[in-house]
Amino acid sequence: MALVDLSRLVDQIPGFPQLAQSLHADGEPAAALIEGLAGPAKGFALARLFALVGRPLLVVTYQQEQAQRLWDDLVRYGVPGHRVAVIPASQSLHLEGDITDHRVIGERIGALKLLADSEPCVVIGTPEAVLQRTSPPADLLPHFFTLEAESAVDFDRVLDRLVDMAYEPANTVTRPGEFSRRGGILDVYPSTAEAPVRIELFGDEIESIRPFDVATQRSVGRNAFVEIAPAREIRLTEARIAPALAELKAVLDARKSAFMSLPPREAREAMQRVTDVYESVVARLQQQEYFDGLEQHLPFLVPENVCALDYLGPEGVVILDEPGQVKDHWDRILSDVNFALERQWERGEILGQAPNVCDWAPQCTASRRILRLSSH
């Protein structure tokens, strides 16, 4: 079946032409609820909305697998790959321990940047990914920068910017968020890129920018430019660290007081655990060190309730894919996360008890006109 035939089928869904026309015409903040469209029909409906509406679309769906299926369908149905992204949730939201997946961080940063561009795009994510707390746009977006081949550059300034943006020096670049300098050659693995690049300088001019393979270290082709995004969603600045240290100390003191009600041995063990966690985190923050598990302490560093929805401008549209299933999924995830945090909190293994996410109800549809599309 040709795409034009699929277009006619989608246009025959009751309410679809009116939904597309309404979203295209007024530009007001809106939330669309899509229910009951089976299989690829949903992906094509979203592709049609992308083509007809001309606005950023943030799709909240009920499974990570469904998010990937929708991405596959959207690209298959003609949405340019660079205008569609899946925003994942950090593993630290679900798993215990100091966990940092640098590739996930890069995917999140890339999706946030795409939403903030205010150009037509589709970003897809589960509620825990969309509502995961992050830094305000003003803390993150101004720190993207681009290097161009055959242009002059202050090499030392570039290195300083990389460190300021949480890139880590390494002997050999192996993962997103690392860089390596050898004479007039700079290897850097941009957090949002699929592969690292080798930047060769001749004097103060960038002679070439070449992607290369991590395993073989061999260059593959040439790029005219490379965009370098921050390596973390949090920037450790003095303005963020100082209040966080004070709040962490207050939490430590409160936890020690609470443990006094436990039997003596349990109280000593719990106090020692929470003190060890506190001292480790504080020592690293005082050195402005980026470390594995840093994202778990984001509520101390960024007390503002900011998530992906704050990167979506007023012209953006929130689309709930099967809102009933989305809400059920969110309730299960939140229950599991709260249960795990409660256990860690009681044992003195963490400093913050609240999950690292924003609230569901006020964030997803607040101040947005509700539109509905259903096959029923």
C-alpha positions in Angstrom: 0.0 0.0 0.0 1.4 3.4 -1.0 1.9 6.1 1.6 -0.7 8.3 -0.1 -3.3 5.5 0.5 -2.2 5.3 4.2 -2.7 9.0 4.4 -6.3 8.7 3.2 -6.9 5.9 5.8 -5.6 8.0 8.7 -7.6 11.0 7.5 -10.7 8.8 7.8 -10.2 8.2 11.5 -13.1 10.0 13.2 -11.8 13.3 14.6 -8.3 13.1 13.0 -8.8 15.9 10.4 -10.3 18.1 13.1 -7.5 17.3 15.5 -4.8 18.1 13.0 -6.5 21.3 11.8 -7.0 22.5 15.4 -3.4 21.9 16.3 -2.2 23.6 13.2 -4.4 26.6 13.3 -4.3 28.0 16.8 -0.8 27.3 18.1 -2.0 27.3 21.7 -0.6 24.9 24.3 -2.4 21.6 23.9 -2.5 18.0 25.0 -3.8 15.3 22.7 -5.1 11.9 23.9 -4.8 9.0 21.4 -6.6 5.8 22.2 -7.4 2.6 20.4 -5.3 2.9 17.2 -3.9 -0.5 16.4 -0.3 -1.3 15.4 1.3 0.9 12.7 -1.8 3.1 12.4 -0.7 5.0 15.5 2.8 5.6 14.1 1.4 6.8 10.9 -1.1 9.1 12.6 1.8 10.7 14.5 3.8 11.0 11.3 0.8 12.7 9.7 0.5 15.1 12.7 4.2 15.9 12.4 3.7 16.7 8.7 0.5 18.7 9.1 0.9 20.5 12.4 4.4 21.9 12.2 4.9 22.0 16.0 7.1 20.0 18.5 5.3 16.9 19.6 6.2 15.2 22.9 4.7 11.7 23.0 4.3 10.1 26.4 3.8 6.3 26.0 3.4 3.3 28.3 6.5 1.2 27.6 10.1 1.7 26.5 9.5 -0.9 23.9 6.5 1.0 22.6 8.6 4.2 22.4 11.2 2.4 20.2 8.4 0.9 18.0 6.9 4.4 17.5 10.4 5.7 16.6 10.9 2.9 14.0 7.4 3.6 12.5 7.9 7.4 12.4 11.2 7.1 10.5 9.7 4.4 8.2 6.8 6.8 7.4 9.0 9.7 6.4 9.9 11.7 9.5 13.6 12.7 9.2 15.7 10.7 11.6 17.3 13.9 13.0 13.8 15.2 13.9 12.6 12.3 16.0 14.2 11.0 19.2 13.5 8.6 22.2 14.1 10.1 25.6 15.1 7.4 28.0 15.0 7.3 31.8 18.2 7.0 33.7 19.0 3.6 35.1 19.6 5.2 38.5 15.9 5.8 38.8 15.3 2.0 38.9 18.5 0.5 40.3 20.3 0.8 43.5 23.9 1.9 43.6 26.1 4.6 42.0 25.0 4.1 38.4 25.7 6.5 35.5 25.0 5.4 31.9 26.8 8.0 29.8 25.1 7.0 26.6 21.6 7.4 28.2 22.7 10.8 29.5 23.6 11.8 26.0 20.3 10.6 24.6 18.4 12.5 27.2 20.4 15.7 26.5 19.9 15.3 22.7 16.2 14.9 23.2 15.9 17.9 25.5 17.8 20.0 22.9 15.5 18.8 20.2 12.4 19.9 22.2 13.9 23.3 23.0 14.7 24.1 19.3 10.9 24.9 18.8 11.1 23.4 15.4 8.8 20.5 14.3 10.0 17.3 15.9 8.7 14.2 17.7 10.2 13.2 21.1 8.9 9.9 22.6 9.3 8.7 26.2 7.7 6.9 29.1 6.3 9.0 31.9 9.4 8.3 34.1 11.7 9.5 31.3 9.6 12.6 30.6 9.1 13.5 34.2 12.6 12.7 35.4 14.1 15.8 37.0 16.8 17.7 35.1 18.5 21.1 35.0 16.6 24.2 33.8 17.1 25.0 30.1 19.1 28.1 31.0 21.6 25.9 32.8 22.0 23.5 29.9 21.3 24.9 26.5 23.8 27.8 26.4 26.7 25.4 26.8 26.3 23.6 23.4 29.0 24.7 21.0 30.2 23.8 17.5 33.7 23.4 16.0 34.1 23.8 12.3 36.8 22.5 10.0 39.1 25.1 8.4 38.3 27.6 11.2 40.5 29.2 13.8 40.2 28.1 17.4 41.6 28.8 20.8 42.7 25.2 21.7 43.2 25.9 25.4 39.8 27.5 25.6 38.2 24.4 24.0 39.8 22.2 26.6 38.6 24.5 29.4 35.0 24.4 28.0 35.1 20.6 27.8 36.1 20.3 31.5 33.5 22.9 32.4 30.9 20.8 30.6 31.8 17.6 32.6 33.9 15.9 29.9 36.6 13.7 31.5 40.2 13.4 30.3 41.3 9.9 29.3 44.3 8.3 27.7 42.1 6.7 25.0 38.5 7.8 24.3 36.1 4.9 24.8 32.7 6.3 25.7 30.6 9.5 25.5 31.8 12.3 27.7 35.6 11.7 27.3 38.3 13.6 25.6 42.1 13.0 25.0 44.7 15.4 23.8 47.9 14.4 22.1 49.9 17.4 20.8 47.8 19.0 18.1 45.2 16.2 18.0 42.1 16.3 20.1 39.9 13.2 20.4 36.5 13.9 21.9 33.4 11.8 22.2 30.4 14.2 22.2 27.7 13.1 24.6 25.0 13.1 22.0 27.1 11.5 19.2 27.1 7.9 17.9 30.9 8.0 17.5 33.9 10.1 18.7 35.7 12.5 16.5 39.4 13.3 15.9 40.1 17.0 15.5 43.5 17.7 14.0 45.0 21.2 14.2 47.5 23.0 12.1 48.7 25.9 14.2 45.5 27.6 15.4 43.3 26.2 12.7 41.2 23.1 12.7 42.6 21.1 9.7 40.1 18.2 9.8 37.3 16.6 11.9 37.1 12.9 11.4 34.8 10.3 13.1 36.7 7.3 14.2 36.0 3.8 15.5 36.5 3.2 19.2 37.7 -0.4 18.8 40.2 0.2 15.9 40.9 3.9 16.5 40.8 4.3 12.7 39.2 7.4 11.2 36.1 7.0 8.9 35.4 9.9 6.5 35.3 13.7 7.3 32.9 16.0 9.0 32.5 19.7 8.2 31.7 20.4 11.8 30.9 18.8 15.1 28.4 19.9 17.8 29.6 19.3 21.3 26.9 19.1 24.0 27.3 19.0 27.8 28.3 15.6 29.1 26.0 15.7 32.1 22.5 17.1 32.7 23.8 18.8 35.8 26.6 21.5 35.8 28.5 21.7 39.1 28.8 25.4 39.7 29.5 27.2 43.0 26.0 28.6 42.9 24.6 25.1 42.8 27.0 23.4 45.1 27.0 25.7 48.1 23.2 25.4 48.9 23.4 21.7 48.2 26.1 21.2 50.8 24.1 23.1 53.4 21.0 21.0 52.6 22.9 17.8 52.8 24.3 18.7 56.2 20.8 19.4 57.4 19.6 16.1 56.1 22.5 14.2 57.8 21.7 15.8 61.2 18.0 15.0 60.9 18.8 11.4 59.9 21.1 10.9 62.9 18.5 12.2 65.2 15.9 9.9 63.7 18.2 6.9 64.1 18.4 7.5 67.9 15.1 5.8 68.2 16.5 2.5 66.9 18.1 -0.1 69.1 21.7 0.9 69.9 23.5 -1.4 67.5 21.1 -0.7 64.6 21.4 3.0 65.3 25.2 2.9 65.2 25.3 0.9 61.9 22.7 3.2 60.3 24.5 6.3 61.4 27.8 5.0 60.1 26.3 4.2 56.7 24.6 7.5 56.2 27.7 9.3 57.4 29.9 7.4 54.9 27.5 8.3 52.1 27.4 12.0 53.2 31.2 12.3 53.5 31.8 10.7 50.1 29.3 12.9 48.3 30.4 16.1 50.0 34.1 15.5 49.4 33.4 15.1 45.7 31.1 18.1 45.4 33.6 20.3 47.2 36.1 19.4 44.5 33.5 20.0 41.8 34.0 16.4 40.7 31.6 14.6 38.4 31.1 11.0 39.7 29.0 8.0 39.0 25.6 8.3 40.8 25.7 12.1 40.8 22.2 12.2 39.2 20.8 10.7 42.4 21.6 13.9 44.2 20.1 16.2 41.6 17.2 17.3 44.0 19.9 18.8 46.3 21.7 20.5 43.4 18.7 21.6 41.4 15.8 22.1 43.8 13.6 23.4 41.0 11.0 21.0 39.7 12.2 20.8 36.1 11.7 18.0 33.6 11.4 17.5 29.8 8.1 19.4 29.7 9.9 22.6 30.7 12.0 22.3 27.5 8.8 22.2 25.4 7.8 25.7 24.5 4.2 27.0 24.5 3.8 26.0 20.9 4.6 22.3 21.7 2.0 19.6 22.0 1.9 16.8 24.6 0.4 13.6 23.2 -0.6 10.8 25.6 -0.4 7.4 23.9 -3.2 5.3 25.5 -3.5 7.6 28.6 -5.0 4.8 30.7 -2.1 2.5 30.1 0.3 5.5 30.6 -1.2 6.2 34.0 -1.2 2.6 35.1 2.5 2.3 34.0 3.4 5.4 35.9 1.6 4.2 39.1 3.5 0.9 39.0 6.9 2.6 38.4 6.3 5.1 41.1 5.3 2.4 43.6 8.3 0.3 42.8 10.7 3.3 43.0 9.2 4.5 46.3 9.4 1.0 47.8 13.1 0.7 46.9 13.9 4.2 48.2 12.1 3.5 51.4 14.3 0.5 52.1 17.5 2.4 51.3 16.3 5.3 53.4 15.6 3.2 56.5 19.0 1.5 56.2 20.8 4.9 55.9 22.1 4.2 52.4 20.8 7.3 50.7 20.4 11.0 51.7 17.3 11.8 49.7 14.0 9.9 50.0 11.9 11.5 47.3 12.0 10.0 43.8 13.9 12.0 41.2 10.8 12.8 39.2 8.3 15.6 39.0 4.6 15.1 39.8 2.4 13.6 37.1 -0.9 15.4 37.2 0.1 19.1 37.2 2.9 18.6 34.7 1.5 16.7 31.8 -1.7 18.6 31.0 -1.6 21.8 33.1 -2.5 24.9 31.1 -3.1 22.8 28.0 -6.3 22.5 26.0 -7.3 18.8 25.9 -8.0 17.2 22.6 -8.9 13.6 22.0 -8.5 11.1 19.2 -10.0 7.6 19.6 -10.9 4.8 17.2 -13.8 3.8 19.5 
